[in-house]
């Protein structure tokens, strides 16, 4: 079911706000789309990586003779032969954490690459990688971020001197009790578990060295221009000598923002051999080596007066940076920045300590720091609602920021642009029939039903376009009347071609299916920030909109010249797709004729043809928001939790195409439910991955999910001409705590106040048994002593935090 609250459509003729079917889908559905693994590159060879079996060890020797003897193996490179210096990824956390493409001297997590094998076939490369073996001198292993901060913990980077990756502390002084002895302080230790990204297409690349020394690099990436510059830096090349092309990409979700060490290894191997090399890992390889995300332990405290008014928030957050910390280490500070949430807080104290561990390095996943902020806030608020005996919806209403408070300056340094938090809450409550569900819940409990009903609420606000507010867009009209859009963002499933074409069509009348998008090619698009942080429509869309305005103005000048009319009298008839004299249809020119006759006009009338390039700068981030409400049934005998209804009300500002918004909402809710109930990356105490296949790592399918009820409210932002905010991550942010709260709510009458994610049947069953025995799990324990020791710690690089929010 879908129900969108539309903005007024002006004259009623605009294509914007209508349900235009995606024009990019036929190619995808018929299998005609080309992905990296489909590329037909002359003489291409295949790469496979041999990976460390140890989580932490001195790498004494890597033996490659057996691999070189495998039929079809062309070459085997270790760190010494590859010759690429250690480098950083998307951002630099600390110089000490630079990572060699192939382990050199020491391995720091199970799955770190120790050699790259090049074969004439995929089978030869994989057989060769399996034949590589190494001698290890084991070192102590630490996989838990809290343990990593212990005084006797092994130091994973001895030159760094500690396991501190990122530290941020606030001055002490938040008094949750205040002067009111009646204040209740609600406390919880919440685990936001480590997750794998699991895109449909694994992280994939192909490198083609040219005779002129130039490198063409194909990648399954979200940010082609950033990758070009990062790859050039890693290979000691000039950016102009690296050409990055991103063909179709089967999902990124934050996990493919830029360079990874496998990319630089593949590129270096291709340059050594002078032939094309392509790499597409197995699913197991991707689960072990592609950066994971989330991985937070949150010690959260909320002060509440008896009427539910919040007196303050205090959080001490332990983050997991994994080995060789990169972008993922800056996500916990991003969580801190979003901790003001949708509420009025007099004070916030938020300390962050991110540790180095012997596990897969941490990166970004859908929401990248914002879901974790919403999860801790919405768990606290629901826990407070139970302890204060105030309805969860009513408690939120009493503490929401008022509509008239926007733009709002948060205590964590952000400025919310617009908001109407109560509106989305009311729409969600009405849509799901909240009062009726509460009555049904009470009736089931009174009957003693073993199938318990839980209702979970989550209100959220997030940041989009957080990693940079500028973007490139261009529009050109051709002699046949078609148009081409070029954009610095890159589509990997979001529907950019359709959305950008709608923006051009809205001003020109050129049919959507005659407008082509060019993106993902650093030679064809001069610059761009790529796609991440839900930035594409508001930034690139605004650039395309503004470029189209320039083209329309050019067309009006040209038509006035050709028709010998006053420019003020010339208008665009978008219904007819013509430009001509107002009220005189016979004196109008089609776009094709205008483009064909552009050369007849002097430069004073038309310079550069019917084309325009624009750099749009929004100036600041936007802040989408919404409310999700989930209804869950929990079997009290087995612990199985099942989502029976889920209502998502998300506000992304102006809705350009409801169909695209609903698609993002559906995908986001599915991802959020996955985290709430199924997904978790686990390691044993020795650092061995226990979830290296999809047999062990559970992601939901359609069979585990209900039909979603997705709706939109519209609160436009003034920061861009479209009034648009991001939508790609919103539903993930709202859905996870809604479902988690629903599962806990189903058990609340037993005294259960918290369950860590994911709410698996085993975890739920154990909580039920403990509660029925009179000992429900306690959601609190004292935070580790590391925060006292770090009180005078170094501050966080805010630019890097902003970059993290941008993916």
C-alpha positions, 0 to 999 in steps of 0.5 A, spaced: 500 500 500 502 506 498 499 513 500 503 520 498 501 527 500 503 531 494 505 538 494 500 543 490 502 542 482 501 549 480 498 549 473 497 541 474 501 540 468 507 538 471 510 531 470 514 532 477 510 529 483 507 523 478 508 516 478 513 515 472 515 508 471 523 507 471 526 508 464 532 504 466 529 498 468 528 494 461 535 493 460 536 491 467 530 486 467 532 483 460 539 482 462 542 487 457 546 491 462 553 490 463 557 489 470 564 489 471 564 481 470 561 482 464 566 486 460 569 483 454 576 485 455 581 483 449 586 478 453 583 479 460 586 475 465 583 473 472 585 475 479 584 471 486 587 473 492 590 468 497 588 471 504 590 470 511 588 464 516 591 468 522 587 474 525 594 476 528 601 474 526 608 475 524 608 473 517 614 470 516 614 467 509 609 467 503 610 460 499 608 461 492 611 455 488 605 451 488 601 456 486 605 458 480 605 451 478 598 451 477 596 450 470 593 457 467 597 461 473 600 467 469 603 470 475 603 471 483 605 477 487 606 478 494 607 485 497 615 485 495 613 484 488 607 488 487 611 494 490 605 498 492 606 502 498 601 502 504 595 507 503 589 509 506 582 508 503 576 513 503 579 517 508 585 517 513 584 516 520 591 516 522 598 515 518 599 509 522 593 505 519 596 506 512 594 499 509 599 495 504 595 492 499 598 485 500 600 484 508 607 485 509 610 483 515 604 482 519 597 480 518 592 483 522 585 480 521 583 473 518 582 474 511 587 480 509 590 479 503 597 476 503 598 474 495 594 476 488 594 470 483 593 472 476 590 466 471 588 465 464 581 463 467 577 464 474 578 457 475 586 457 475 586 464 479 582 461 484 586 454 484 592 458 485 590 462 490 588 456 494 595 453 493 599 459 496 601 458 504 604 462 509 608 461 515 605 465 521 608 467 528 602 468 532 600 474 536 595 475 541 588 477 538 583 482 540 576 482 537 572 485 542 572 493 542 571 494 549 577 489 551 581 492 546 581 498 551 583 494 557 590 496 560 593 489 558 590 488 551 595 487 546 597 493 541 595 491 534 599 497 531 605 498 536 608 504 533 601 507 534 602 506 542 595 504 543 588 501 540 585 508 540 583 509 533 578 515 534 577 519 541 572 524 542 570 527 549 565 532 552 566 536 558 563 533 564 557 536 567 551 534 565 546 533 571 541 528 569 537 529 576 538 536 576 535 539 582 529 535 582 529 529 586 523 526 582 527 525 576 528 518 573 534 516 570 533 511 564 539 507 563 541 502 557 547 498 554 545 497 547 549 493 542 548 495 535 551 489 532 557 488 526 553 487 519 556 486 512 553 490 506 552 484 502 550 488 495 547 483 490 554 484 486 560 483 490 566 488 490 568 488 483 574 491 478 578 490 472 584 494 470 586 495 463 593 498 462 594 502 455 600 503 451 600 510 452 601 509 460 594 511 461 590 506 466 583 505 464 579 502 471 572 499 471 569 498 478 563 497 482 563 503 485 559 509 488 564 514 487 568 514 480 571 521 481 574 520 488 576 513 486 580 516 480 584 520 485 585 515 490 587 510 485 592 515 482 595 517 489 596 509 491 599 508 484 604 514 484 600 516 478 597 523 475 589 523 476 589 525 468 592 518 467 587 514 470 580 513 467 575 510 471 569 507 468 563 504 473 558 500 469 552 498 472 553 496 479 549 491 483 548 495 489 553 499 494 549 501 500 555 505 503 560 499 502 563 501 495 565 509 496 572 509 493 579 505 493 580 499 497 586 495 497 584 490 492 583 495 487 590 498 487 593 490 487 589 489 481 591 495 478 598 494 479 598 487 477 595 489 470 601 494 469 606 489 471 603 484 466 601 489 461 595 486 460 587 487 462 586 484 469 579 483 472 577 481 479 570 479 482 570 475 488 566 470 491 560 471 496 564 468 501 570 472 500 566 479 499 563 477 506 570 476 509 574 482 506 569 487 504 568 492 510 563 491 515 559 496 519 555 498 525 559 495 531 557 500 536 556 499 544 552 504 547 552 506 554 546 511 554 542 515 560 536 519 559 533 523 565 526 524 565 521 528 570 515 524 572 511 527 566 516 525 561 519 531 560 527 530 558 532 533 562 538 531 559 542 525 555 549 522 556 552 517 552 558 513 552 560 509 546 565 504 544 566 503 537 569 498 533 574 500 527 576 493 525 584 492 523 587 498 519 581 503 521 578 507 515 572 511 514 568 506 519 572 509 525 569 516 523 561 513 524 561 513 531 562 521 531 557 521 526 552 518 531 554 523 536 553 529 531 546 526 530 544 524 537 540 530 538 535 527 534 527 529 534 527 531 541 528 537 546 534 536 550 537 541 555 544 538 555 547 532 552 554 529 554 557 524 548 563 521 549 566 516 543 572 511 543 573 507 537 578 501 538 582 497 533 581 490 533 583 484 529 577 484 525 575 486 518 576 493 517 569 497 518 566 501 513 559 504 511 552 501 511 546 504 509 545 510 514 552 510 516 552 512 523 545 515 523 541 509 524 546 508 530 544 514 533 536 513 532 537 506 535 540 508 541 535 514 542 529 510 540 531 505 545 531 509 551 525 513 549 521 506 549 524 504 555 522 510 559 515 509 556 515 503 560 518 505 566 514 511 567 508 508 564 506 513 559 504 511 552 510 511 547 507 515 542 505 520 548 512 521 551 514 522 544 509 528 543 511 531 549 518 532 547 518 533 540 521 539 537 516 544 535 514 545 528 516 553 529 523 551 532 526 550 525 531 552 523 534 549 529 541 549 532 542 542 535 547 541 541 551 537 537 553 543 532 548 541 526 542 546 523 536 542 522 533 545 516 525 544 516 521 539 520 514 537 522 515 531 527 508 530 530 505 530 523 509 524 521 507 521 528 500 522 527 500 519 520 503 513 522 499 512 528 493 513 524 495 508 518 497 502 523 490 503 527 495 504 533 489 505 538 486 498 536 492 495 536 493 497 543 486 494 545 488 487 541 495 487 545 491 488 552 486 482 550 491 477 548 495 478 555 488 478 558 487 471 555 494 469 556 495 468 549 502 465 547 502 469 541 504 475 544 503 482 540 508 488 540 507 495 537 514 499 536 515 506 535 521 510 532 521 517 530 528 519 527 531 525 523 537 524 519 542 528 515 543 527 508 548 531 503 553 531 509 559 529 505 559 536 501 554 540 498 556 541 491 555 537 485 556 538 477 550 537 472 549 538 465 544 538 459 545 538 452 539 538 446 541 534 440 539 535 433 534 529 433 530 533 439 533 528 444 537 530 450 543 528 454 544 529 462 551 528 465 551 528 472 557 528 477 553 523 482 552 515 480 546 511 479 547 504 482 539 502 482 536 509 485 533 511 479 537 517 477 536 516 469 528 517 470 528 522 476 533 527 472 529 526 465 523 528 469 527 534 471 529 536 464 522 534 461 518 538 466 521 545 463 522 543 456 517 538 454 522 533 451 519 526 453 522 522 459 524 516 454 528 521 449 533 523 455 539 519 456 543 520 463 551 519 462 554 518 469 560 514 472 565 515 467 571 520 469 572 522 462 565 524 460 563 527 466 569 532 468 568 532 476 563 529 481 562 527 488 559 520 486 553 517 490 552 517 498 549 520 503 542 520 500 545 526 496 543 525 489 537 528 487 538 534 492 545 536 489 545 533 482 538 534 481 538 541 483 544 542 478 540 538 472 534 543 474 539 549 473 542 547 467 535 546 464 533 553 466 539 555 462 538 551 456 531 553 456 533 561 456 538 559 451 532 556 447 528 562 448 533 567 445 534 563 439 527 562 438 526 569 438 532 570 433 529 565 428 522 568 429 524 575 429 520 576 435 521 579 442 524 574 447 519 576 452 513 574 448 517 567 447 515 561 451 516 553 452 509 549 451 511 543 455 505 539 452 507 540 445 515 540 446 515 547 442 518 553 443 515 559 440 511 566 441 505 565 446 498 564 444 501 563 437 502 555 436 503 556 428 509 560 430 513 555 434 519 551 433 520 544 436 527 542 440 530 538 434 529 544 429 532 549 434 538 544 435 539 544 428 538 551 427 543 553 433 548 555 428 544 560 424 545 565 431 550 569 432 554 568 438 551 574 442 544 570 441 547 563 442 554 561 445 555 554 446 549 551 443 543 548 446 547 546 452 549 548 459 554 546 465 552 548 472 556 547 479 550 547 484 552 548 491 547 547 496 551 550 502 549 545 507 546 539 509 538 537 509 535 533 514 529 528 512 525 525 518 519 520 519 516 515 524 515 508 523 511 503 527 511 496 527 507 490 529 510 484 531 508 477 533 512 473 538 511 466 540 513 465 547 514 458 546 519 458 541 522 466 541 520 467 534 519 474 532 515 475 526 513 482 523 506 482 521 505 490 519 510 495 518 508 503 517 513 507 514 512 515 514 518 518 511 519 526 509 524 527 504 521 534 502 518 535 495 517 528 492 519 528 485 517 521 483 513 517 488 514 511 485 522 512 486 521 514 493 517 508 495 522 503 492 527 506 496 522 506 502 521 498 501 528 497 500 530 501 506 525 497 511 527 490 508 534 492 510 532 495 517 528 489 519 534 485 517 538 488 522 533 488 527 531 480 526 537 476 522 543 479 521 550 479 525 557 478 523 560 474 528 568 472 530 570 466 535 575 468 540 581 467 535 578 472 530 576 467 525 570 469 522 563 465 523 559 468 518 563 467 512 557 464 507 550 466 507 548 459 510 551 463 516 549 470 515 542 471 515 539 476 510 531 476 509 528 474 503 521 476 501 518 470 505 520 473 511 517 480 510 510 483 510 507 487 505 509 494 507 505 500 508 509 506 506 507 513 506 510 520 505 509 527 508 512 533 504 516 538 508 520 542 503 527 544 504 529 552 502 536 550 501 535 547 493 530 549 488 527 542 488 525 543 496 528 535 496 531 532 501 534 525 501 530 518 501 535 512 500 537 511 507 531 514 511 527 507 512 533 503 514 534 508 520 526 508 522 525 501 521 530 497 525 528 501 532 521 500 530 521 493 530 526 492 535 522 496 540 516 492 538 519 485 540 521 488 546 514 491 547 511 484 546 515 481 552 514 488 556 508 485 561 514 479 563 518 485 565 523 485 559 526 492 558 531 490 553 534 485 547 540 486 543 540 486 536 538 482 532 532 479 536 533 472 534 529 466 536 534 464 541 536 471 544 528 472 545 527 465 548 532 466 553 529 473 555 522 470 556 525 464 560 529 468 564 523 473 565 518 467 567 523 465 572 523 472 575 530 475 573 529 479 566 535 481 563 538 488 566 539 493 560 545 496 564 552 495 566 557 500 568 561 503 562 568 501 561 573 505 565 576 508 558 572 514 558 575 517 564 582 515 562 580 519 555 577 525 558 583 529 556 583 526 549 584 528 542 578 531 538 575 528 532 577 531 525 570 534 523 571 534 516 572 526 516 566 525 520 562 530 515 565 525 509 563 519 513 556 522 513 556 523 506 556 515 504 
